[in-house]
Amino acid sequence: MATLEKQLRQALICEKICDVDRSNAKTIQNPYGSQPTVTVQALAGTYSVADMTTTDDTLTVNNEFIVAEHIKDFESLLSNFDLFADRTEEMNYAVAKQIDRFVLNNLTEDATGSYTTPAGGFTTASNVNTIFANLISQVAGYTDAYKGLFLVLENTDVPGLIQAGAASGFSFADAVLNNGLMSSYMGVDVYVTRSSTFADETLGTTTYTNSGHRVFGVKGVATYAAPRGIQVDEKSVTLKTGKEVVVWGYIGFKLWATKTALIIDITLA
């Protein structure tokens, strides 16, 4: 059967840079201990004892993403395609897109690393190598860096990145010139989202001030929980033909306290 034409869709990113928990856990406990202090001293054979302390770090599922529509029977019956299936799939994507936006903004808001770009930000090609070098230096030397590095930009940042890549040496420049866009730069996986993803607004339980910001860091140091994933329900409604379709998901997010320095909140100058 024919399918309903889809609107332009934004690429989803958060599952590529975060750990995802799809169990039915409402909370995830991740306690951590205090940092041990090593004493360096002349040979003495004596020592002092310090108290170890633990801090509980917890992810709580506390946000709901939901969309509901009513599809009348004649709309479905007289269509030349499976309207219920197509519309449900579109609603699923709409919920997933909002979850992606929620996670990216949470990640940026909770980062304790920070960096301000030179004037012109990523749109100025001559800035790009300097920005990448400075960002990488902030997480270099940590053992977690082996998990891989990421950078999330908006589509308006891309021109400078492409120009910088096209001007780089031989094979890399050829790849950029031939393909039009790179997925990695200086060993950093680059993801592009649409304009206004990073915003000043309130989403669910959190208020963000991320307009003019981007995010960089180590993959897998933040977790978002999605118990049972995205769910769908169809209901008959009194005095209406067809079905009411509801799509929803429950989400919790945590950038773990011991790893916040591995995520860099970038301010565009």
N, C-alpha and C positions, 0 to 999 in steps of 0.2 A: 504494500500500500504506500501511497505518497506520504511524505512527512511534512509537518508544519515547518515553514521556513524559520530558521533561528536568527535572532538578533546577533550582532557582533558580540563576541564574548571575550572577556578579559582572562588572561592566563592566570591560573591559580598557583601560588608560590609556597604557602606556609608549610605544606607537608614535605617539601623538599629541604627545608632548613630547620624544622623542629622535629622532635620525637612526638609521635601520636599514640595515645592510649585509648583503645576502643573497648576496653572492658567495661563492666558496669560499676566501676569504682566511682563513688561520689567525691572522695578525697584521696589524694596520694601523699603519703608521708615521706619526707626526705630529710631526716635530722642530720646535723653536721656538728662535728666537735671543734673545740677551740684549737688554734694553731699552736703546735708544740714549740717551745723556745729552747734552743740548744745553747748550753754554756760551754765556752772554750776557755780552758784554764790550764795553768801549770800542773804538773803531776801532783796530785794530792790524795786521791783515793776517796774523796768525800763528795757528796752531792746534796742539793736541796730539792725538795719535792714540791711541785706546783699542783694545784687542783685543776683537773680537766673539767670543762663545762660543755654541755650540749645544748644546741638550739634547734627547735623544731621548725622545719620549713615545709609548708603544706600547700598543695594545689587543691582548690575547692571548685567544684562545678557549680557555678552561680549565675550563668547567663543562658537565656533561651532565645533561639532564633526561629521565627515562625512566619509562615505565609499561608493564607487560605483564600480559595476562590470557589465560586459555584459555576459549574458547567451544566447548562440546561440540556435536556435530553435531545431536543430538536437540533441544537448546535452540533452535538456529537453524531446523531443519526444521519443528518444530511450532509456531513462533511465527507470528503473523499479520502480521508486519512483517519488514523486512530487519534482523535482529539484528546481523549483522556490520557493515553500514554505519552503523547507529545507534550501536553501541557504539564503533566506531572514531572517529566524530565526537565522541563524549563524551570519549574518551581524548585526542583532539587538544585539546579545550578545556581539559582538566585540565592538560596540559603548558603550554599558553599562559598559563593563570592563574598557574602557579608562576613562569614566566618573568617575567610582569608584576610579581609580588611581589618577585622577585629584583632586577629593575632598579630599582624604586622604593626599595627599601632600600639598594641600592648608591648611588643618587643622593643620598639623604639622608646616608648615612655619609661620602661623599667631599666633600660641600659644605664650603667654608671660610667662607662667609657664615653668620651666626647671628643669631637673634632670639628673645627670650623674650616671650611675650604678657603682657598684663595678667592679673590673677587672673580666672579664669573662662574664659579663652581665647575660642574662637569661639562657645561656647554662650551667652555673655552678649552680647546684641544691642548693648548700648551700647559694647562693645569693638570691634565689627567695623570701623567706619570708621577708627578709630585704627590697628588692626592693618594694614589694607590700605595706608593712607598710609605707615606706617613701612616696610613691606615694599617698596613701589614705590620709595621713596626710596633704598633700598640698591642698586638697579640702574639708577636714573635717571642719565642723562648718558653712558652707554656706547652706542657705536654698535650693539652687538649687540641692544639692546632692541627694535629694529624687527622682530625675528623673532617677537615676541609673548611675553606673560607667561602663566604658569600657576600654579595653586595646587592641590595635592592634599590633600584632607581625608578623614576617615573619616565614615561616616554619622551618628555621634553628634555631630558638630560642626555639622550642618546646621540645627538649630532656631534658633540665634542668627542665622545668615546669612539665613534666610527672614524672621525678624522684622525684621531691619535693612532688608532689601530692601522689605518691605511698608510700612515707615514712611518710605521715601524718596520724593522728589517725583514726583508724577503718573504719567507714562508708565511709568517703571521700576516704581513701586509697583503700577500696574495689571497689568503683565506678571507680577509675582510673585504677586499676589493671584489672578489668573486661571489661571496655569499651575502654581502651587505650588512652583516651583523655578527659579532662574536658572542659566544656563550661563556667565554672565559678570558680573563685578562690578568697577566702576572700571576697565574695560578689561582685567581679568585673567580668563582662561579658568579656570573652576573645575571640577575633576574630583572625583568622590566615589567612594571605595572602601569596602569593608566593614571593620567593626571588626577589630582585631588584625592588619591588614596591616602596619602599622609595629610592629615587635616587637624583643625582645631574644632573639636566637637565632643559630644558625649555619646558613647556607644555602650549600651547596657549599663554596667556598674562602674564604668571608668570614664573619666574626662581626659581628653588628650589635647596637647598643645604641640602638634607635630607639623603644622603647615610650614613649608620650607625646610623640612628635615628629610633625611634618608637614613638607612640603617645598614651597618656592616658588622660582620663578626664571624664566630666559629659556629659551624653547624652542630645541631644536636645538643645544645646546652640549655635549651628551653623545651618545655613540654606543653602540649595542649591535650586535654582529655575530651573525648567525644563519646560518651556512653551510648552504645548501641548505634552509633553513627546517625545518619539522617533517616527519619522515619516518615512514613506516608500513611494516611488514613482517608478512606472514602465513606461518606455518610449520606443517607437519604434524609431529605429535609421536608417537613410538613408544608403542604400547599405549594411545593415547587417540584417540577420534574428534574430529572438528572441527578447529579451527585455534587455534594460539597467535598472538595478535596483540600486536605490540610497537610502541609509538609513542615516538619520542625526538627530541631536538634538542640541538645544541651551541651554547653561548652564551658570548660574551665581552662585557665592559662596560668603558667608560672615560668618566669625566668628565674632559675634557682639561685639563691642568695650567694652561694659560693662561686658562681660563674658570671655574675653581672658585669665584671670588668672585661669579659670576652665579647661583649656586644657594645658596639660604638654607635652612639647617637650623632649623626652627621648634621651639622647646620650649614646650609648653603649661604655663601656670602655673595 
